[in-house]
Structure formats: structure tokens, C-alpha cells
Amino acid sequence: MAETLFISDLHLDPGRTEIIDLAAEFLTTRAMHTDALYILGDLFEFWIGDDQPTAGLTPVLEAFETLKAKQTPIFFIAGNRDFLLGDAFAKRHGITRLPDSTVIDLYGQPTLIMHGDTLCTDDTRYQQLRNILRAADWQQQFLALPLEERIQQALALREQSEAETGAKESMIMDVNSTTVSNEMAKAGVTRLIHGHTHRPAIHDLEVNGQRAQRIVLGDWYKQGSVLVCDARGCRLEGM
């Protein structure tokens, strides 16, 4: 049966060779036979421009080349770690970039897909930082910096983020239920798929008096995680 696959939060980094190998294996086996592959953000631990060194990422990049040759549709929504992934990288690897919030027809059911960070509206400090980093002026200035300086800034930002995450309450870093309902209602859908929170689950809820579903993708820190959707529905699978 035809199926569509969704992944997010792989956080690929040259230092995590086991996950890089696992991702490459997934791309060259399971993903080879899918109708489409959707990557909903944070494919990489950080991305500081399409001139970023990719040493250590070769197995995954070669796997994308294999999918490109097979003409497998690959779609990407930026996450909070790889929002600077640009057209050059996407074109080179056969990837189609999508807006932050996109509605797709998933076997007859309109489905909203996104990375998911914009749903965490209780974390006001993060949302303020996100607005700064996503501004065109900031990105233009950052990308004009020398490569080594960009790398150092990215590493410093990652350390700051990890420190702040450890100090925040778990609830603050999860999605806001009202924001979820509002976004689904605005999009006119009863199914939402997102990542970012690293809390894989399928939640039942109600939107405008209709039964609805929010599906959260898992991260790839300790194992692989994929959402498999077909005409019968969606299911989360570990790897």
C-alpha cells in the first residue's frame, strides 16, 4: 500500500555517527519506497548557511542524492536549528522547501504540517528570539560574516539554548493548547503533524466542535522515529 513518511528532529551532527548511519540507512531503504518524505525541521544540529562544511555528513547527503536520482519527492520545513538551510542546498539534494505552516492533502484528508516551535507560545523568551533570528535583516547580516565566526556564534547559541532549556519548566516548552486549536481552525483542518517538542504521541482533541488529531513526531537522539501515513491513517514507528 502507498504510504507517506514524516520525520523531524534528527539533529544530525558529525559527532553522532551512529545516528548519521541510521538516517542514511533509513533514506536508502524505507524512504526509497514512499510516495513522499516530509522532513519537519531540525534535520541538522545547526546550519549556518549553505557553505557550511559537511564533513561527517556524507552518508546522509549521498542518501539524498540516491533519492533524488529515484525522483522521490522530498519536502522540508525549517526548524529552529536549521532555518538557514537555503535554496542552494535544497536544489543540490532534490529537496523542496515549504513555508513554516503548510496544508497538504494526505490521502484525502487536509493536514497541517509544521516544525512546531511556533505552537510553544508559553515560552515567550524563545518566541522573542525566534522573531529576531527569522528576520531577513538579521539573516543577511549573519550570512555575510566569515564562516568560522558563524560557526562560533552557532555553537555559543546552542550552549545558551541548552542552558536555558534545563532551567525551564517542562510545561512551558510544550505546545499551548489554545494556540494549537487556533492554528488548526485557521487552516481549516482536523489533523496537525509537527515535531520540535521531542514528545512523540498521537493526541485526540476537538476543534470547532469536530474531532481532531495532533500527531507529534519523535526525535532521533537515541533511536530513529518515523510517522507512517497511508489511506487508513497514521502510526508512529521506532527504528
ROSE-4610 file (N, C-alpha, C; in Angstrom, 1 decimal, always signed):
// ROSE-4610
residu = [M/M/M/A/A/A/E/E/E/T/T/T/L/L/L/F/F/F/I/I/I/S/S/S/D/D/D/L/L/L/H/H/H/L/L/L/D/D/D/P/P/P/G/G/G/R/R/R/T/T/T/E/E/E/I/I/I/I/I/I/D/D/D/L/L/L/A/A/A/A/A/A/E/E/E/F/F/F/L/L/L/T/T/T/T/T/T/R/R/R/A/A/A/M/M/M/H/H/H/T/T/T/D/D/D/A/A/A/L/L/L/Y/Y/Y/I/I/I/L/L/L/G/G/G/D/D/D/L/L/L/F/F/F/E/E/E/F/F/F/W/W/W/I/I/I/G/G/G/D/D/D/D/D/D/Q/Q/Q/P/P/P/T/T/T/A/A/A/G/G/G/L/L/L/T/T/T/P/P/P/V/V/V/L/L/L/E/E/E/A/A/A/F/F/F/E/E/E/T/T/T/L/L/L/K/K/K/A/A/A/K/K/K/Q/Q/Q/T/T/T/P/P/P/I/I/I/F/F/F/F/F/F/I/I/I/A/A/A/G/G/G/N/N/N/R/R/R/D/D/D/F/F/F/L/L/L/L/L/L/G/G/G/D/D/D/A/A/A/F/F/F/A/A/A/K/K/K/R/R/R/H/H/H/G/G/G/I/I/I/T/T/T/R/R/R/L/L/L/P/P/P/D/D/D/S/S/S/T/T/T/V/V/V/I/I/I/D/D/D/L/L/L/Y/Y/Y/G/G/G/Q/Q/Q/P/P/P/T/T/T/L/L/L/I/I/I/M/M/M/H/H/H/G/G/G/D/D/D/T/T/T/L/L/L/C/C/C/T/T/T/D/D/D/D/D/D/T/T/T/R/R/R/Y/Y/Y/Q/Q/Q/Q/Q/Q/L/L/L/R/R/R/N/N/N/I/I/I/L/L/L/R/R/R/A/A/A/A/A/A/D/D/D/W/W/W/Q/Q/Q/Q/Q/Q/Q/Q/Q/F/F/F/L/L/L/A/A/A/L/L/L/P/P/P/L/L/L/E/E/E/E/E/E/R/R/R/I/I/I/Q/Q/Q/Q/Q/Q/A/A/A/L/L/L/A/A/A/L/L/L/R/R/R/E/E/E/Q/Q/Q/S/S/S/E/E/E/A/A/A/E/E/E/T/T/T/G/G/G/A/A/A/K/K/K/E/E/E/S/S/S/M/M/M/I/I/I/M/M/M/D/D/D/V/V/V/N/N/N/S/S/S/T/T/T/T/T/T/V/V/V/S/S/S/N/N/N/E/E/E/M/M/M/A/A/A/K/K/K/A/A/A/G/G/G/V/V/V/T/T/T/R/R/R/L/L/L/I/I/I/H/H/H/G/G/G/H/H/H/T/T/T/H/H/H/R/R/R/P/P/P/A/A/A/I/I/I/H/H/H/D/D/D/L/L/L/E/E/E/V/V/V/N/N/N/G/G/G/Q/Q/Q/R/R/R/A/A/A/Q/Q/Q/R/R/R/I/I/I/V/V/V/L/L/L/G/G/G/D/D/D/W/W/W/Y/Y/Y/K/K/K/Q/Q/Q/G/G/G/S/S/S/V/V/V/L/L/L/V/V/V/C/C/C/D/D/D/A/A/A/R/R/R/G/G/G/C/C/C/R/R/R/L/L/L/E/E/E/G/G/G/M/M/M]
num = [1/1/1/2/2/2/3/3/3/4/4/4/5/5/5/6/6/6/7/7/7/8/8/8/9/9/9/10/10/10/11/11/11/12/12/12/13/13/13/14/14/14/15/15/15/16/16/16/17/17/17/18/18/18/19/19/19/20/20/20/21/21/21/22/22/22/23/23/23/24/24/24/25/25/25/26/26/26/27/27/27/28/28/28/29/29/29/30/30/30/31/31/31/32/32/32/33/33/33/34/34/34/35/35/35/36/36/36/37/37/37/38/38/38/39/39/39/40/40/40/41/41/41/42/42/42/43/43/43/44/44/44/45/45/45/46/46/46/47/47/47/48/48/48/49/49/49/50/50/50/51/51/51/52/52/52/53/53/53/54/54/54/55/55/55/56/56/56/57/57/57/58/58/58/59/59/59/60/60/60/61/61/61/62/62/62/63/63/63/64/64/64/65/65/65/66/66/66/67/67/67/68/68/68/69/69/69/70/70/70/71/71/71/72/72/72/73/73/73/74/74/74/75/75/75/76/76/76/77/77/77/78/78/78/79/79/79/80/80/80/81/81/81/82/82/82/83/83/83/84/84/84/85/85/85/86/86/86/87/87/87/88/88/88/89/89/89/90/90/90/91/91/91/92/92/92/93/93/93/94/94/94/95/95/95/96/96/96/97/97/97/98/98/98/99/99/99/100/100/100/101/101/101/102/102/102/103/103/103/104/104/104/105/105/105/106/106/106/107/107/107/108/108/108/109/109/109/110/110/110/111/111/111/112/112/112/113/113/113/114/114/114/115/115/115/116/116/116/117/117/117/118/118/118/119/119/119/120/120/120/121/121/121/122/122/122/123/123/123/124/124/124/125/125/125/126/126/126/127/127/127/128/128/128/129/129/129/130/130/130/131/131/131/132/132/132/133/133/133/134/134/134/135/135/135/136/136/136/137/137/137/138/138/138/139/139/139/140/140/140/141/141/141/142/142/142/143/143/143/144/144/144/145/145/145/146/146/146/147/147/147/148/148/148/149/149/149/150/150/150/151/151/151/152/152/152/153/153/153/154/154/154/155/155/155/156/156/156/157/157/157/158/158/158/159/159/159/160/160/160/161/161/161/162/162/162/163/163/163/164/164/164/165/165/165/166/166/166/167/167/167/168/168/168/169/169/169/170/170/170/171/171/171/172/172/172/173/173/173/174/174/174/175/175/175/176/176/176/177/177/177/178/178/178/179/179/179/180/180/180/181/181/181/182/182/182/183/183/183/184/184/184/185/185/185/186/186/186/187/187/187/188/188/188/189/189/189/190/190/190/191/191/191/192/192/192/193/193/193/194/194/194/195/195/195/196/196/196/197/197/197/198/198/198/199/199/199/200/200/200/201/201/201/202/202/202/203/203/203/204/204/204/205/205/205/206/206/206/207/207/207/208/208/208/209/209/209/210/210/210/211/211/211/212/212/212/213/213/213/214/214/214/215/215/215/216/216/216/217/217/217/218/218/218/219/219/219/220/220/220/221/221/221/222/222/222/223/223/223/224/224/224/225/225/225/226/226/226/227/227/227/228/228/228/229/229/229/230/230/230/231/231/231/232/232/232/233/233/233/234/234/234/235/235/235/236/236/236/237/237/237/238/238/238/239/239/239]
x = [+0.8/+0.0/+0.9/+0.4/+1.2/+1.2/+2.3/+2.5/+3.4/+3.2/+4.0/+4.6/+5.9/+6.7/+7.0/+7.0/+7.3/+8.4/+9.4/+10.5/+10.8/+11.4/+11.9/+12.9/+13.6/+14.5/+15.5/+16.2/+17.3/+18.5/+18.6/+19.8/+21.1/+21.2/+22.4/+23.7/+24.7/+26.0/+27.1/+28.2/+29.3/+29.7/+29.5/+29.9/+29.0/+27.8/+26.9/+26.8/+27.9/+28.0/+26.9/+26.5/+25.5/+24.2/+23.8/+22.5/+22.7/+23.8/+24.0/+23.9/+24.5/+24.4/+23.0/+22.3/+20.9/+20.0/+20.2/+19.4/+19.7/+21.0/+21.4/+20.7/+20.7/+20.1/+18.6/+17.9/+16.5/+16.2/+17.0/+16.8/+17.0/+17.9/+18.2/+17.4/+16.5/+15.7/+14.2/+13.8/+12.3/+11.9/+12.7/+12.3/+12.3/+13.0/+13.1/+11.7/+10.8/+9.6/+8.3/+8.5/+7.4/+6.9/+5.6/+5.1/+5.8/+6.1/+6.8/+7.4/+8.5/+9.2/+9.1/+8.6/+8.5/+9.4/+10.3/+11.2/+10.8/+10.3/+9.7/+10.6/+11.8/+12.7/+13.7/+14.8/+15.9/+16.5/+16.7/+17.4/+18.9/+19.4/+20.8/+20.8/+21.9/+22.0/+22.2/+22.9/+22.8/+23.2/+22.8/+23.1/+23.4/+24.6/+25.0/+25.1/+24.4/+24.5/+24.9/+24.5/+24.8/+26.2/+27.1/+28.5/+29.1/+28.3/+28.7/+29.5/+30.6/+31.3/+30.4/+30.5/+29.6/+30.4/+31.7/+32.5/+31.8/+31.7/+31.0/+29.5/+29.0/+27.5/+27.4/+28.5/+28.5/+27.5/+27.4/+26.4/+25.0/+24.6/+23.2/+23.1/+24.1/+24.0/+24.0/+24.8/+24.8/+23.4/+22.8/+21.5/+20.4/+20.5/+19.6/+19.8/+21.1/+21.4/+20.7/+20.7/+20.1/+18.6/+18.0/+16.5/+16.2/+17.1/+16.9/+17.0/+17.9/+18.0/+16.8/+16.2/+15.0/+13.7/+13.9/+12.8/+11.8/+12.3/+11.4/+11.1/+9.9/+9.6/+10.0/+10.9/+11.3/+11.0/+10.3/+9.8/+10.4/+10.7/+11.4/+10.8/+10.5/+10.1/+11.2/+11.7/+12.8/+12.4/+13.4/+13.3/+14.0/+14.1/+14.8/+16.3/+16.8/+18.3/+18.8/+17.9/+18.4/+17.6/+17.1/+16.3/+17.1/+18.4/+19.3/+19.6/+19.0/+19.1/+18.5/+19.2/+18.7/+18.4/+18.2/+17.8/+19.0/+20.2/+21.3/+21.4/+21.4/+21.4/+20.2/+19.0/+17.8/+17.8/+18.2/+18.3/+19.3/+20.5/+21.5/+21.1/+20.2/+19.9/+18.4/+17.8/+16.4/+15.4/+15.5/+14.6/+13.7/+12.5/+11.6/+11.3/+11.6/+11.4/+9.9/+9.3/+7.9/+7.9/+6.8/+6.6/+6.5/+6.6/+6.6/+5.3/+4.2/+2.9/+2.3/+2.1/+1.7/+0.6/-0.5/-1.6/-1.4/-1.3/-1.2/-2.4/-2.6/-3.7/-3.1/-3.4/-2.8/-3.8/-3.8/-4.8/-6.2/-6.5/-7.9/-8.2/-7.3/-7.5/-6.6/-7.1/-6.3/-5.5/-4.2/-3.4/-2.4/-2.4/-1.5/-0.2/+1.0/+2.3/+3.1/+4.0/+4.9/+6.0/+7.0/+8.0/+7.4/+6.7/+6.0/+6.5/+7.6/+8.1/+7.2/+6.4/+5.5/+4.3/+4.1/+3.0/+3.3/+4.6/+5.0/+5.0/+3.8/+3.7/+3.9/+3.8/+4.1/+5.6/+6.4/+7.8/+8.1/+7.8/+7.8/+9.3/+10.2/+11.6/+12.1/+11.7/+12.1/+11.4/+10.1/+9.4/+10.0/+10.5/+11.2/+12.5/+13.2/+14.5/+14.2/+13.2/+12.8/+12.5/+11.8/+11.4/+12.7/+13.7/+14.9/+15.7/+15.8/+16.6/+15.9/+14.6/+13.9/+13.8/+14.2/+14.1/+15.1/+14.7/+15.6/+16.8/+16.7/+17.9/+19.0/+18.5/+19.4/+20.1/+19.4/+19.9/+20.9/+20.6/+21.5/+22.8/+22.8/+24.0/+24.8/+24.1/+24.8/+25.5/+24.8/+25.3/+26.5/+26.6/+27.8/+29.0/+28.9/+30.1/+31.0/+32.2/+33.1/+32.6/+32.9/+32.4/+32.7/+34.0/+34.4/+33.6/+33.4/+32.7/+31.2/+30.6/+29.3/+29.2/+30.2/+30.2/+30.3/+31.2/+31.4/+30.1/+29.4/+28.2/+27.1/+27.0/+26.1/+26.3/+27.6/+27.9/+27.6/+27.8/+27.5/+26.0/+25.2/+23.8/+23.2/+23.8/+23.4/+23.6/+24.8/+25.1/+24.1/+23.8/+22.9/+21.5/+21.1/+19.8/+19.7/+20.7/+20.7/+20.7/+21.4/+21.4/+20.0/+19.4/+18.0/+17.0/+17.1/+16.2/+16.2/+17.4/+17.5/+16.9/+16.7/+16.2/+14.7/+14.1/+12.7/+11.8/+10.6/+9.6/+9.2/+9.0/+8.7/+7.4/+6.4/+5.2/+5.4/+6.3/+6.5/+7.0/+7.8/+8.4/+7.5/+6.3/+5.4/+4.4/+3.6/+2.7/+1.6/+1.1/-0.1/-1.4/-2.2/-3.4/-4.3/-4.4/-5.2/-4.6/-3.3/-2.6/-2.8/-2.7/-2.9/-4.3/-5.3/-6.7/-6.9/-6.3/-6.5/-5.8/-4.6/-3.9/-4.6/-5.2/-5.9/-7.2/-7.9/-9.1/-8.8/-7.8/-7.4/-7.1/-6.4/-6.1/-7.3/-8.3/-9.5/-9.2/-8.4/-8.1/-8.4/-8.5/-8.7/-7.6/-6.5/-5.2/-4.0/-3.2/-1.9/-0.8/+0.3/+1.5/+2.7/+3.4/+4.6/+5.6/+6.8/+7.9/+8.2/+9.5/+10.1/+10.1/+9.0/+8.9/+9.6/+9.9/+10.5/+9.6/+8.3/+7.4/+6.4/+6.9/+6.1/+4.8/+3.7/+2.4/+1.3/+0.2/-1.0/-2.1/-2.4/-3.4/-4.8/-5.8/-7.2/-7.6/-8.3/-8.8/-10.0/-10.5/-11.7/-11.4/-11.7/-11.5/-12.8/-13.4/-14.6/-15.7/-15.8/-16.8/-16.6/-15.4/-15.1/-14.0/-14.1/-13.0/-11.7/-10.6/-9.4/-8.2/-7.1/-5.9/-4.6/-3.8/-2.5/-1.4/-0.6/+0.5/+1.8/+2.6/+3.9/+5.0/+5.9/+7.0/+8.0/+8.8/+9.8/+11.2/+12.1/+13.5/+14.3/+15.6/+16.5/+17.7/+17.6/+18.7/+19.2/+18.3/+18.6/+18.2/+17.3/+16.8/+16.1/+15.8/+15.1/+13.6/+12.9/+11.4/+10.8/+9.7/+9.1/+7.6/+6.9/+5.4/+5.1/+4.3/+3.9/+2.4/+2.1/+0.7/+0.3/-0.9/-1.5/-3.0/-3.7/-5.2/-5.9/-5.4/-6.1/-5.8/-4.8/-4.4/-2.9/-2.5/-1.1/-0.7/+0.6/+1.1/+2.6/+3.0/+4.4/+5.1/+6.3/+7.2/+8.6/+9.2/+10.6/+11.5/+12.8/+13.7/+14.9]
y = [-1.2/+0.0/+1.3/+2.3/+3.5/+4.2/+4.8/+5.5/+6.7/+7.6/+8.8/+8.9/+9.3/+9.3/+10.7/+10.8/+12.1/+11.9/+12.7/+12.7/+14.1/+14.2/+15.5/+15.3/+16.4/+16.4/+15.3/+15.2/+14.2/+14.8/+16.2/+16.9/+16.2/+16.0/+15.4/+16.2/+15.6/+16.2/+15.2/+15.7/+14.7/+13.9/+14.4/+13.7/+12.5/+12.5/+11.4/+10.4/+9.7/+8.9/+7.8/+7.2/+6.1/+6.6/+7.8/+8.4/+8.8/+9.3/+9.6/+8.3/+7.2/+5.9/+5.4/+5.6/+5.1/+5.9/+7.3/+8.1/+7.7/+7.5/+7.1/+5.8/+4.9/+3.6/+3.7/+4.6/+4.8/+5.4/+6.4/+7.1/+6.2/+5.2/+4.4/+3.0/+2.9/+1.6/+2.0/+2.4/+2.7/+3.8/+4.9/+6.1/+5.9/+4.9/+4.7/+4.3/+3.8/+3.2/+4.0/+5.3/+6.1/+7.0/+7.4/+8.4/+9.7/+10.1/+11.3/+11.3/+12.0/+12.1/+13.6/+13.8/+15.1/+15.2/+16.2/+16.5/+17.7/+17.6/+18.8/+19.5/+19.8/+20.7/+20.0/+20.7/+20.2/+19.0/+18.9/+17.8/+17.8/+19.1/+19.2/+19.9/+19.6/+20.2/+21.7/+22.2/+23.6/+23.7/+24.8/+25.1/+26.6/+26.9/+28.4/+28.9/+28.3/+28.7/+27.5/+27.6/+26.5/+26.3/+27.2/+26.9/+26.2/+25.7/+25.0/+23.8/+23.5/+22.3/+21.1/+20.1/+18.9/+17.6/+17.8/+16.6/+15.8/+14.5/+13.7/+13.5/+14.3/+14.1/+13.4/+13.0/+12.4/+11.2/+10.3/+9.2/+9.7/+10.7/+11.2/+12.0/+12.8/+13.6/+12.7/+11.6/+10.7/+9.9/+9.7/+9.1/+10.0/+11.3/+12.2/+12.2/+12.1/+12.0/+10.8/+9.7/+8.4/+8.7/+9.3/+9.6/+10.6/+11.5/+12.5/+11.8/+10.9/+10.1/+9.3/+8.8/+8.0/+8.8/+10.1/+11.1/+11.0/+10.6/+10.5/+12.0/+12.4/+13.7/+13.9/+14.9/+15.2/+16.7/+16.9/+18.2/+18.5/+19.8/+20.3/+21.5/+21.5/+22.7/+23.0/+24.2/+24.6/+24.5/+24.1/+24.0/+25.2/+25.1/+26.2/+26.1/+24.9/+24.7/+24.9/+24.7/+24.7/+25.6/+26.8/+27.7/+28.4/+28.3/+29.0/+28.0/+26.8/+26.0/+26.6/+26.8/+27.6/+26.9/+27.6/+27.1/+26.3/+26.7/+26.0/+24.6/+24.4/+23.1/+22.2/+22.9/+22.1/+21.7/+22.5/+22.2/+21.1/+21.2/+20.2/+18.8/+18.7/+17.4/+17.0/+17.7/+17.3/+17.5/+18.6/+18.9/+20.1/+20.0/+21.2/+21.8/+23.1/+23.8/+24.3/+24.2/+24.6/+25.7/+26.5/+27.5/+26.9/+27.8/+27.3/+26.5/+26.9/+26.2/+25.9/+24.6/+24.2/+23.2/+23.3/+22.3/+21.4/+20.1/+19.2/+18.3/+17.6/+16.6/+15.3/+14.7/+13.4/+12.3/+11.7/+10.7/+11.1/+12.3/+12.8/+13.6/+13.7/+14.5/+15.7/+16.9/+18.1/+18.0/+18.2/+18.1/+19.2/+19.9/+21.0/+20.4/+20.8/+20.3/+21.5/+21.4/+22.5/+21.9/+22.7/+22.2/+22.1/+23.1/+23.1/+24.1/+24.8/+25.7/+26.9/+27.3/+28.4/+28.1/+26.8/+26.4/+26.6/+26.8/+26.8/+28.3/+28.9/+30.3/+30.7/+29.7/+30.0/+30.3/+29.9/+30.2/+31.5/+32.6/+33.9/+34.3/+33.9/+34.3/+33.7/+32.4/+31.7/+32.4/+32.7/+33.4/+34.7/+35.5/+36.7/+36.5/+35.5/+35.2/+34.7/+33.9/+33.4/+34.5/+35.5/+36.6/+37.4/+37.5/+38.1/+37.3/+36.0/+35.2/+35.0/+35.0/+34.8/+36.1/+37.2/+38.5/+38.5/+39.0/+39.0/+39.8/+40.9/+41.8/+41.0/+40.3/+39.6/+38.5/+37.8/+36.7/+37.1/+38.3/+38.8/+39.2/+39.9/+40.3/+39.0/+38.0/+36.8/+36.1/+35.9/+35.1/+35.9/+37.2/+37.9/+37.8/+37.2/+37.0/+35.9/+35.9/+34.8/+33.5/+32.4/+31.1/+30.7/+30.9/+30.5/+31.3/+32.6/+33.4/+32.9/+32.5/+32.0/+30.7/+29.8/+28.6/+28.8/+29.7/+30.0/+30.6/+31.5/+32.1/+31.0/+30.1/+29.0/+28.1/+27.8/+26.9/+27.6/+28.9/+29.7/+29.8/+29.9/+30.0/+28.6/+27.6/+26.2/+26.0/+26.4/+26.3/+27.1/+28.3/+29.1/+28.5/+27.9/+27.3/+26.1/+25.3/+24.1/+24.5/+25.5/+26.0/+26.5/+27.3/+27.8/+26.7/+25.7/+24.6/+23.9/+23.7/+23.0/+23.7/+25.0/+25.8/+26.1/+25.7/+26.0/+24.8/+25.2/+24.1/+23.4/+22.1/+21.2/+21.7/+22.2/+22.7/+23.8/+24.7/+26.0/+25.6/+24.5/+24.2/+23.3/+23.0/+22.2/+23.2/+22.6/+23.5/+24.0/+25.1/+25.8/+25.2/+24.7/+24.0/+25.0/+26.2/+27.2/+27.6/+27.8/+28.1/+27.0/+25.7/+24.6/+24.6/+24.8/+24.9/+26.0/+27.2/+28.3/+28.1/+27.5/+27.3/+26.3/+25.3/+24.3/+24.8/+25.6/+26.3/+27.2/+28.0/+29.0/+28.2/+27.1/+26.3/+25.5/+25.3/+24.6/+23.1/+22.6/+21.1/+20.5/+19.2/+18.4/+17.5/+17.7/+16.9/+17.8/+17.7/+18.5/+17.5/+17.7/+16.9/+17.9/+17.7/+18.6/+17.8/+18.5/+18.0/+18.9/+19.2/+20.2/+19.8/+19.3/+19.1/+17.7/+16.9/+15.6/+14.7/+14.8/+14.1/+13.3/+12.3/+11.6/+11.0/+11.3/+10.9/+11.2/+10.6/+11.0/+11.4/+12.7/+13.3/+13.5/+13.1/+13.4/+14.7/+15.6/+16.8/+17.2/+18.4/+18.9/+20.3/+20.5/+21.8/+22.3/+23.4/+23.9/+22.8/+22.1/+21.1/+19.8/+19.7/+18.5/+17.7/+16.4/+15.5/+15.8/+16.0/+16.3/+15.5/+15.6/+14.8/+15.6/+15.6/+16.2/+15.1/+15.0/+14.0/+14.6/+14.2/+14.7/+13.7/+14.2/+13.3/+13.2/+12.0/+11.8/+12.3/+12.5/+12.9/+11.7/+11.9/+10.8/+10.8/+11.2/+11.2/+9.8/+8.9/+7.6/+6.5/+6.8/+5.9/+6.7/+6.0/+6.7/+6.7/+7.6/+7.7/+8.2/+7.6/+7.9/+7.8/+8.7/+8.6/+8.1/+7.1/+6.4/+6.7/+7.3/+7.6/+7.0/+6.4/+5.8/+6.1/+5.5/+5.8/+5.4/+4.5/+4.0/+4.9/+5.7/+6.6/+6.7/+7.1/+7.3/+6.6/+6.2/+5.4/+5.8/+5.9/+6.2/+4.9/+4.9/+3.7/+4.1/+3.3/+3.5/+2.7/+3.0/+2.3/+1.9]
z = [+0.0/+0.0/+0.0/-0.7/-0.8/+0.6/+0.9/+2.2/+2.1/+3.0/+3.1/+4.5/+4.5/+5.7/+6.2/+7.5/+8.2/+9.2/+9.2/+10.2/+10.7/+11.8/+12.3/+13.4/+13.7/+14.9/+14.9/+13.7/+13.7/+14.3/+14.2/+14.8/+14.4/+13.1/+12.6/+12.9/+13.4/+13.8/+13.5/+12.9/+12.7/+13.8/+15.1/+16.2/+16.6/+16.0/+16.3/+15.1/+14.9/+13.7/+13.6/+14.8/+14.8/+14.2/+14.6/+14.1/+12.6/+12.2/+10.8/+9.9/+10.4/+9.7/+9.7/+10.8/+10.9/+9.9/+9.9/+8.9/+7.5/+7.2/+5.8/+5.4/+6.4/+6.1/+5.8/+6.7/+6.5/+5.1/+4.7/+3.5/+2.3/+2.4/+1.2/+1.3/+2.3/+2.3/+2.4/+3.6/+3.8/+2.9/+2.9/+2.2/+0.7/+0.2/-1.2/-1.8/-1.0/-1.5/-1.0/-0.7/-0.2/-1.3/-1.1/-2.1/-1.9/-0.7/-0.4/+1.0/+1.2/+2.5/+2.9/+4.1/+4.7/+5.9/+5.9/+7.0/+7.7/+8.9/+9.5/+10.5/+10.0/+10.8/+11.6/+11.9/+12.7/+12.2/+10.9/+10.2/+10.7/+10.9/+11.4/+12.8/+13.5/+14.8/+14.7/+13.7/+13.4/+11.9/+11.3/+9.9/+9.8/+9.4/+9.4/+8.0/+7.0/+5.6/+4.7/+3.5/+2.6/+2.2/+2.7/+2.6/+3.8/+4.7/+5.9/+5.5/+6.2/+5.9/+6.2/+5.4/+5.6/+5.8/+6.2/+6.6/+7.7/+7.5/+8.5/+8.2/+7.4/+7.0/+5.7/+5.1/+3.7/+3.5/+4.5/+4.2/+4.0/+4.8/+4.6/+3.3/+3.0/+1.8/+0.5/+0.6/-0.5/-0.6/+0.5/+0.5/-0.1/+0.1/-0.5/-2.0/-2.4/-3.9/-4.5/-3.8/-4.3/-4.4/-3.4/-3.5/-4.7/-4.8/-5.9/-7.3/-7.5/-8.7/-8.9/-7.9/-8.0/-8.1/-8.0/-8.1/-7.0/-5.8/-4.7/-4.2/-4.0/-3.6/-2.1/-1.9/-0.5/-0.2/+0.9/+1.3/+2.7/+2.9/+4.1/+4.6/+5.9/+6.7/+7.7/+7.7/+8.6/+10.0/+10.8/+12.3/+12.9/+14.2/+14.9/+14.9/+14.4/+14.3/+12.9/+11.9/+10.5/+9.6/+10.2/+9.4/+8.4/+8.4/+7.4/+6.2/+6.2/+5.1/+3.9/+2.8/+1.7/+0.4/-0.6/-1.9/-2.5/-2.3/-2.9/-2.4/-1.1/-0.6/-1.0/-1.0/-1.3/-2.8/-3.7/-5.1/-5.3/-4.7/-4.9/-4.5/-3.5/-2.9/-3.2/-4.2/-4.6/-3.6/-2.8/-1.7/-2.0/-1.7/-1.9/-0.6/-0.4/+0.8/+0.9/+2.0/+2.2/+3.3/+3.3/+4.3/+5.7/+6.7/+8.1/+8.4/+7.9/+8.1/+6.7/+6.4/+5.1/+5.3/+4.5/+4.4/+3.2/+3.5/+2.4/+2.3/+1.2/+1.0/+1.3/+2.4/+2.9/+2.7/+1.5/+1.2/+1.4/+0.9/+1.0/+2.2/+3.2/+4.4/+4.5/+4.4/+4.6/+5.9/+5.9/+7.1/+7.2/+8.3/+8.6/+9.1/+8.5/+8.9/+9.2/+10.3/+10.7/+11.6/+11.8/+12.8/+14.2/+14.6/+15.9/+16.9/+16.6/+17.6/+17.8/+16.8/+16.9/+17.7/+18.1/+18.9/+20.4/+20.7/+22.1/+22.6/+22.6/+22.9/+24.3/+25.2/+26.6/+26.9/+26.0/+26.1/+25.4/+26.1/+25.4/+25.1/+25.9/+25.6/+24.3/+24.1/+22.9/+21.7/+21.8/+20.7/+20.3/+21.3/+21.0/+20.2/+20.7/+20.0/+18.6/+18.4/+17.1/+16.1/+16.6/+15.7/+15.3/+16.2/+15.8/+14.7/+15.0/+14.1/+12.7/+12.7/+11.4/+10.6/+11.1/+10.4/+9.2/+8.1/+6.9/+7.1/+7.8/+8.1/+8.9/+10.0/+10.8/+10.0/+9.2/+8.4/+7.4/+6.8/+5.8/+6.4/+7.6/+8.3/+8.8/+9.3/+9.8/+8.7/+7.5/+6.4/+5.8/+6.0/+5.5/+6.3/+7.5/+8.4/+7.8/+8.2/+7.8/+8.4/+7.7/+8.1/+9.5/+9.9/+11.2/+12.3/+12.1/+13.0/+13.2/+12.0/+12.1/+12.9/+12.7/+13.4/+14.9/+15.3/+16.7/+17.3/+16.6/+17.1/+17.2/+16.3/+16.3/+17.5/+17.8/+19.0/+20.3/+20.3/+21.5/+21.8/+20.7/+20.8/+21.2/+20.7/+21.1/+22.6/+23.1/+24.5/+25.4/+24.9/+25.7/+25.7/+24.5/+24.4/+25.4/+25.4/+26.3/+27.7/+28.1/+29.5/+29.9/+29.0/+29.3/+29.3/+28.4/+28.4/+29.7/+30.3/+31.5/+32.7/+32.6/+33.7/+33.5/+32.4/+32.1/+32.6/+33.0/+33.3/+32.1/+32.2/+31.1/+30.4/+31.1/+30.5/+29.6/+30.0/+29.2/+27.8/+27.7/+26.4/+25.6/+26.1/+25.3/+24.5/+23.7/+22.9/+23.8/+23.4/+24.0/+23.4/+24.1/+23.5/+22.8/+23.3/+22.6/+21.3/+21.3/+20.0/+19.0/+19.4/+18.6/+17.9/+18.7/+18.2/+17.3/+17.6/+16.7/+15.4/+15.4/+14.1/+13.3/+13.9/+13.1/+12.6/+13.4/+12.9/+11.8/+11.9/+10.8/+9.5/+9.6/+8.5/+7.9/+8.7/+8.3/+8.3/+9.2/+9.2/+10.6/+10.6/+11.8/+12.1/+11.3/+11.6/+11.5/+12.5/+12.6/+12.9/+12.1/+12.3/+12.6/+13.7/+13.9/+14.8/+14.9/+15.7/+16.8/+17.0/+17.9/+19.4/+19.9/+21.4/+21.8/+20.9/+21.2/+22.1/+21.9/+22.7/+21.8/+21.2/+20.2/+20.8/+20.1/+20.6/+19.6/+19.7/+18.9/+19.9/+19.8/+20.7/+20.0/+20.7/+20.2/+20.9/+20.1/+20.6/+19.8/+20.2/+19.5/+18.9/+17.7/+17.1/+16.4/+16.8/+16.3/+16.3/+17.4/+17.6/+16.8/+16.2/+15.4/+16.0/+15.9/+16.4/+15.6/+16.3/+15.6/+16.2/+15.5/+15.9/+15.8/+16.8/+16.8/+16.9/+15.9/+15.9/+16.1/+17.1/+17.4/+17.0/+16.2/+15.8/+16.9/+16.8/+17.8/+17.3/+18.2/+17.8/+17.6/+17.1/+16.7/+17.6/+18.9/+19.8/+20.2/+20.5/+21.0/+20.0/+19.1/+18.1/+17.0/+15.9/+14.9/+15.2/+14.6/+14.8/+13.5/+13.0/+11.8/+11.9/+11.3/+11.2/+9.8/+9.8/+8.5/+8.3/+7.2/+6.9/+5.6/+5.6/+4.4/+4.4/+3.5/+3.3/+4.6/+5.4/+6.6/+7.8/+7.8/+8.9/+9.1/+10.3/+10.6/+11.9/+11.9/+13.0/+13.2/+14.5/+14.8/+14.9/+14.4/+14.4/+14.9/+15.7/+16.1/+15.2/+15.3/+14.4/+15.2]
